[in-house]
């Protein structure tokens, strides 16, 4: 108890000091390294895109998916080795360093974690356990016990709430289904619809998805068939309809099979990027903001087996890691064309697989 009280005092002092700074702007990049069981922390130079190492945080387990709280003050990291746990960290906005606050059980090995729009609940999806789950998050920002589990078809891969926080959507890779579940933000309860919100062709393997910034479209990448789907999103009733399906594979693809991974949009919604692990490439697309449709503009070699990447909140930089690579690649995004220009490479841990980028601009710290 005494230790917890001291820790709370330290965290409070950190945030108190941050709040007293009239003008403060800093961006940080976090990389989870599954095999070395740690998190790499970098400070981002907003002018040049260069990264400076801040610290490496040991977590004592196979750390993979991570998620920030809506206010960016807390980072949640899921351990996919037994005992399955979520580690809650306070983030120091002055230097990006992490302070561990606590650990709580997860229902299974989780391939994805996210917070709801209120920051009161942690949602997770289990690829091996074929389920979705909800953990409570306390007022102190620390994730607590599991509140609910929902069985799915095989290989649930991601769960995220809709922009209005009324529903959660989840990709179930082995069922070729994109599920819709009513979400009660007062209790954290999920209630699954009888039918999927969107059913995909057999052996598509739906994986990650992103809502467009204007909430009019959803972009859903498949893991198994090399496809990317554009869905028109009706925010009034949280339903979708397909409008385009395109390839994520580079020209001349010669691998045994596609292996799609991640998808992200720039904050202005003008450009979209995907990672394809068999070819170890990033694909870049121009977004028609009126129709939501995509046009491929380039393919870029990147780190080997790029499971995860992300874009900074300014939309200027993209950071990619590979599970079979010891480095992170940093790119500048051309605001007009969407082209990627490599800026440099930085050492990370073993089995790097997840990237989160956060910005403290003085308004949310």
C-alpha positions as CSV (number, residue, x, y, z in Angstrom):
1,X,0.0,0.0,0.0
2,X,2.8,2.4,0.9
3,X,4.5,1.6,-2.4
4,X,1.3,2.3,-4.4
5,X,0.8,5.6,-2.5
6,X,4.4,6.7,-3.3
7,X,3.9,5.7,-7.0
8,X,0.6,7.7,-7.2
9,X,2.4,10.7,-5.7
10,X,5.2,10.5,-8.3
11,X,2.7,10.2,-11.2
12,X,0.7,13.1,-9.8
13,X,3.8,15.2,-9.6
14,X,4.7,14.4,-13.2
15,X,1.3,15.5,-14.5
16,X,1.2,18.5,-12.2
17,X,4.5,19.7,-13.6
18,X,3.2,19.1,-17.2
19,X,0.1,21.1,-16.5
20,X,2.1,24.0,-15.3
21,X,4.0,24.3,-18.6
22,X,2.3,27.0,-20.6
23,X,3.6,25.9,-24.0
24,X,4.7,22.3,-24.5
25,X,4.9,20.3,-27.6
26,X,6.5,16.8,-28.0
27,X,5.8,13.6,-29.9
28,X,6.9,10.1,-28.9
29,X,7.1,6.8,-30.7
30,X,6.6,3.5,-28.8
31,X,7.5,0.1,-30.3
32,X,6.6,-3.2,-28.6
33,X,9.3,-6.0,-29.0
34,X,7.8,-9.4,-28.5
35,X,10.9,-11.5,-28.4
36,X,13.1,-9.2,-26.3
37,X,10.1,-8.5,-24.0
38,X,10.4,-4.8,-23.9
39,X,9.1,-1.5,-25.3
40,X,11.4,1.0,-27.1
41,X,10.6,4.7,-26.5
42,X,11.8,7.4,-28.9
43,X,11.3,11.2,-29.0
44,X,10.3,12.5,-32.5
45,X,11.8,15.7,-33.8
46,X,8.8,17.3,-35.5
47,X,10.9,19.4,-37.9
48,X,13.3,16.7,-39.2
49,X,11.5,13.4,-38.5
50,X,14.6,12.2,-36.6
51,X,14.2,9.9,-33.6
52,X,16.2,10.0,-30.4
53,X,16.1,7.0,-28.1
54,X,14.6,7.8,-24.7
55,X,14.5,4.4,-22.9
56,X,13.9,0.7,-23.2
57,X,11.2,-0.6,-20.8
58,X,11.4,-4.3,-19.8
59,X,7.9,-5.9,-19.4
60,X,8.8,-9.5,-18.6
61,X,6.5,-11.1,-21.2
62,X,5.8,-11.3,-24.9
63,X,4.5,-7.8,-25.4
64,X,2.6,-7.2,-28.6
65,X,-0.5,-5.0,-29.1
66,X,-0.6,-1.6,-27.4
67,X,-3.2,1.2,-27.1
68,X,-3.3,4.7,-25.7
69,X,-6.1,6.1,-23.5
70,X,-8.1,8.9,-25.3
71,X,-6.2,11.6,-23.4
72,X,-2.8,10.0,-24.1
73,X,-1.9,9.9,-20.5
74,X,-1.9,6.1,-20.2
75,X,-0.5,3.3,-22.4
76,X,-1.8,-0.2,-22.2
77,X,0.4,-3.1,-23.4
78,X,-0.8,-6.7,-23.7
79,X,1.4,-9.7,-22.9
80,X,0.8,-12.7,-25.1
81,X,2.8,-15.1,-22.9
82,X,1.3,-16.7,-19.8
83,X,0.1,-15.4,-17.5
84,X,-1.8,-13.2,-20.0
85,X,-1.8,-9.7,-18.6
86,X,-2.3,-6.1,-19.6
87,X,0.3,-3.7,-18.3
88,X,-0.9,-0.1,-17.5
89,X,1.6,2.7,-17.8
90,X,1.5,6.4,-17.0
91,X,3.1,8.5,-19.8
92,X,5.2,11.4,-18.8
93,X,4.4,14.1,-21.4
94,X,7.6,16.0,-20.7
95,X,10.0,13.2,-21.8
96,X,7.8,10.3,-23.0
97,X,9.0,7.9,-20.3
98,X,6.7,5.2,-18.9
99,X,5.8,4.5,-15.3
100,X,4.3,1.1,-14.7
101,X,1.1,1.5,-12.6
102,X,-0.3,-2.1,-12.5
103,X,-1.0,-5.4,-14.2
104,X,-4.4,-7.1,-14.7
105,X,-5.5,-10.4,-16.1
106,X,-6.6,-10.7,-19.7
107,X,-9.1,-13.3,-20.7
108,X,-6.7,-14.9,-23.2
109,X,-3.7,-14.2,-25.4
110,X,-4.9,-11.0,-27.1
111,X,-4.0,-10.0,-30.7
112,X,-5.4,-6.5,-30.3
113,X,-6.4,-4.1,-27.6
114,X,-8.2,-0.7,-27.8
115,X,-10.0,1.7,-25.5
116,X,-13.5,2.9,-25.9
117,X,-14.2,6.5,-26.5
118,X,-14.6,7.3,-22.8
119,X,-11.4,5.6,-21.8
120,X,-13.2,3.6,-19.1
121,X,-13.0,0.3,-20.9
122,X,-10.3,-1.8,-22.5
123,X,-11.5,-4.0,-25.4
124,X,-9.5,-6.9,-26.7
125,X,-9.7,-9.7,-29.3
126,X,-8.1,-13.1,-29.0
127,X,-6.9,-14.9,-32.1
128,X,-6.2,-18.2,-30.3
129,X,-9.1,-18.0,-27.9
130,X,-11.8,-17.1,-30.4
131,X,-13.3,-14.4,-28.3
132,X,-13.6,-10.7,-27.5
133,X,-13.3,-9.3,-24.0
134,X,-13.8,-6.1,-21.9
135,X,-11.8,-5.0,-19.0
136,X,-12.7,-2.1,-16.7
137,X,-10.3,0.9,-16.5
138,X,-10.3,2.7,-13.2
139,X,-10.5,6.5,-12.7
140,X,-6.7,6.3,-12.1
141,X,-6.2,5.0,-15.6
142,X,-5.2,1.5,-14.5
143,X,-6.8,-1.5,-16.3
144,X,-8.7,-3.9,-13.9
145,X,-10.4,-7.3,-14.1
146,X,-12.2,-8.8,-17.0
147,X,-15.9,-7.8,-17.1
148,X,-17.1,-9.8,-20.0
149,X,-16.1,-12.3,-22.7
150,X,-17.9,-12.9,-26.0
151,X,-17.3,-16.1,-28.0
152,X,-16.7,-15.6,-31.7
153,X,-15.9,-17.7,-34.7
154,X,-12.2,-18.8,-35.1
155,X,-9.4,-16.2,-34.9
156,X,-10.9,-12.9,-33.7
157,X,-8.3,-10.3,-34.7
158,X,-9.4,-6.8,-33.8
159,X,-12.1,-4.9,-31.9
160,X,-12.7,-1.1,-32.0
161,X,-15.6,1.1,-31.1
162,X,-17.3,3.2,-33.8
163,X,-16.6,7.0,-33.7
164,X,-19.9,7.6,-31.8
165,X,-19.0,4.9,-29.3
166,X,-22.4,3.2,-29.6
167,X,-21.1,0.1,-31.2
168,X,-18.0,-2.0,-31.4
169,X,-16.8,-3.7,-34.6
170,X,-14.6,-6.8,-34.7
171,X,-12.9,-8.7,-37.5
172,X,-13.0,-12.5,-37.2
173,X,-10.4,-13.8,-39.5
174,X,-11.4,-17.5,-39.6
175,X,-15.1,-16.8,-40.0
176,X,-14.6,-14.2,-42.8
177,X,-16.8,-11.9,-40.8
178,X,-16.9,-8.3,-39.6
179,X,-19.1,-8.2,-36.6
180,X,-21.1,-5.4,-35.0
181,X,-21.8,-5.4,-31.3
182,X,-23.9,-2.9,-29.4
183,X,-21.7,-1.2,-26.7
184,X,-23.1,0.2,-23.5
185,X,-20.7,2.9,-22.4
186,X,-22.2,3.0,-18.9
187,X,-21.5,-0.6,-18.1
188,X,-19.0,-1.7,-20.8
189,X,-21.4,-4.5,-22.0
190,X,-21.2,-5.9,-25.5
191,X,-24.2,-7.4,-27.3
192,X,-23.6,-9.1,-30.6
193,X,-25.9,-8.7,-33.6
194,X,-27.4,-12.0,-34.9
195,X,-25.7,-11.5,-38.3
196,X,-22.3,-10.0,-39.2
197,X,-22.2,-6.3,-40.2
198,X,-20.4,-7.5,-43.3
199,X,-19.6,-11.0,-44.6
200,X,-16.5,-11.5,-46.8
201,X,-15.7,-14.1,-49.4
202,X,-14.5,-17.4,-48.1
203,X,-10.8,-17.5,-47.0
204,X,-10.5,-13.7,-47.1
205,X,-9.2,-13.5,-43.6
206,X,-10.4,-10.0,-42.5
207,X,-7.8,-8.4,-40.2
208,X,-7.3,-4.7,-39.3
209,X,-9.6,-1.8,-40.2
210,X,-9.7,2.0,-39.9
211,X,-12.5,4.6,-40.0
212,X,-11.9,7.6,-42.2
213,X,-11.4,10.9,-40.3
214,X,-14.8,12.1,-41.6
215,X,-16.4,8.9,-40.4
216,X,-17.9,8.2,-43.9
217,X,-15.8,5.1,-44.8
218,X,-14.2,2.0,-43.3
219,X,-11.0,0.5,-44.8
220,X,-10.6,-3.2,-44.0
221,X,-7.5,-5.2,-45.0
222,X,-7.5,-9.0,-45.5
223,X,-4.7,-11.2,-44.2
224,X,-5.2,-14.2,-46.6
225,X,-6.3,-13.1,-50.1
226,X,-4.3,-9.9,-50.7
227,X,-7.4,-7.6,-50.7
228,X,-8.4,-4.3,-49.2
229,X,-12.1,-3.3,-48.9
230,X,-13.6,0.1,-48.9
231,X,-17.0,0.2,-47.0
232,X,-19.3,3.2,-47.0
233,X,-20.2,3.8,-43.3
234,X,-23.6,5.1,-42.3
235,X,-23.0,6.9,-39.0
236,X,-26.7,7.3,-38.3
237,X,-27.3,3.6,-37.9
238,X,-23.7,2.2,-37.8
239,X,-24.0,0.1,-40.9
240,X,-21.8,-0.4,-44.0
241,X,-22.1,-1.3,-47.6
242,X,-19.1,-2.3,-49.9
243,X,-18.0,0.2,-52.6
244,X,-14.6,-1.1,-53.7
245,X,-12.2,-4.0,-53.3
246,X,-8.6,-3.7,-54.5
247,X,-5.3,-5.6,-54.3
248,X,-2.7,-4.9,-51.7
249,X,0.0,-6.9,-53.6
250,X,2.9,-5.2,-55.3
251,X,3.4,-5.5,-59.1
252,X,5.1,-8.8,-59.9
253,X,4.3,-10.4,-56.5
254,X,5.9,-13.8,-56.5
255,X,5.3,-15.0,-52.9
256,X,3.6,-18.3,-52.0
257,X,0.7,-16.5,-50.6
258,X,-0.4,-12.9,-49.5
259,X,0.0,-12.0,-45.9
260,X,-1.7,-8.6,-45.3
261,X,-1.2,-7.0,-41.9
262,X,-1.9,-3.4,-41.0
263,X,-3.7,-0.3,-42.4
264,X,-3.5,3.4,-41.5
265,X,-4.8,6.7,-42.9
266,X,-3.2,10.1,-42.6
267,X,-5.1,12.4,-40.2
268,X,-6.4,14.5,-43.1
269,X,-7.8,11.3,-44.8
270,X,-6.0,12.0,-48.1
271,X,-3.7,9.0,-48.1
272,X,-3.8,5.4,-46.9
273,X,-1.0,2.9,-46.3
274,X,-0.9,-0.9,-45.8
275,X,1.7,-3.4,-44.9
276,X,2.2,-6.8,-46.7
277,X,4.4,-9.3,-44.9
278,X,5.3,-11.8,-47.6
279,X,6.9,-9.1,-49.8
280,X,8.0,-6.9,-46.9
281,X,6.4,-3.8,-48.5
282,X,4.3,-0.8,-47.7
283,X,1.6,0.1,-50.2
284,X,0.5,3.7,-50.6
285,X,-2.9,4.9,-51.9
286,X,-4.6,8.2,-52.8
287,X,-8.0,8.6,-51.2
288,X,-10.9,10.2,-53.1
289,X,-12.5,12.0,-50.2
290,X,-15.8,12.3,-52.0
291,X,-16.2,8.7,-52.9
292,X,-13.8,7.0,-50.5
293,X,-12.3,5.0,-53.3
294,X,-8.5,4.3,-53.5
295,X,-5.9,4.6,-56.2
296,X,-2.5,3.0,-55.7
297,X,0.4,5.5,-55.9
298,X,3.4,3.4,-54.9
299,X,5.1,0.4,-53.3
300,X,8.0,0.8,-50.9
301,X,10.4,-1.9,-49.5
302,X,10.4,-1.8,-45.7
303,X,11.5,-3.9,-42.7
304,X,11.3,-7.6,-43.0
305,X,7.9,-9.0,-42.2
306,X,6.2,-5.7,-41.4
307,X,3.4,-6.6,-39.0
308,X,2.9,-3.1,-37.6
309,X,3.4,0.5,-38.6
310,X,1.8,3.9,-37.7
311,X,1.6,7.5,-38.7
312,X,2.3,10.5,-36.4
313,X,-0.6,12.8,-35.5
314,X,0.7,15.6,-37.8
315,X,0.5,13.3,-40.8
316,X,4.1,14.0,-41.8
317,X,5.8,10.8,-40.8
318,X,5.3,7.1,-41.0
319,X,7.2,4.5,-38.8
320,X,7.4,0.8,-39.7
321,X,8.9,-2.2,-37.9
322,X,9.4,-5.8,-38.9
323,X,9.1,-8.9,-36.8
324,X,12.3,-10.3,-38.5
325,X,14.2,-7.0,-38.5
326,X,16.3,-5.3,-35.8
327,X,15.5,-1.8,-37.0
328,X,12.6,0.7,-37.4
329,X,12.3,2.7,-40.7
330,X,11.2,6.3,-40.5
331,X,9.6,7.9,-43.6
332,X,8.5,11.4,-44.5
333,X,5.1,11.5,-46.2
334,X,4.8,13.9,-49.1
335,X,1.7,15.8,-48.3
336,X,0.7,16.3,-51.9
337,X,1.5,13.0,-53.5
338,X,1.5,10.6,-50.6
339,X,4.9,9.2,-51.6
340,X,7.2,7.9,-48.8
341,X,10.8,9.1,-48.5
342,X,13.0,7.2,-46.1
343,X,14.6,9.3,-43.5
344,X,16.6,6.8,-41.5
345,X,16.7,3.5,-39.5
346,X,16.8,3.1,-35.7
347,X,17.6,0.0,-33.6
348,X,14.7,-1.7,-31.8
349,X,14.3,-4.9,-29.9
350,X,13.7,-8.4,-31.2
351,X,10.4,-9.3,-32.7
352,X,9.3,-5.7,-33.2
353,X,5.6,-5.8,-34.1
354,X,3.6,-2.8,-32.9
355,X,4.0,1.0,-33.2
356,X,2.1,3.7,-31.4
357,X,2.8,7.5,-31.9
358,X,1.5,10.2,-29.5
359,X,1.7,13.9,-29.5
360,X,1.5,16.3,-26.5
361,X,0.8,19.7,-28.0
362,X,-0.2,21.6,-24.8
363,X,-3.9,21.0,-25.3
364,X,-4.2,17.3,-24.2
365,X,-1.5,17.1,-21.5
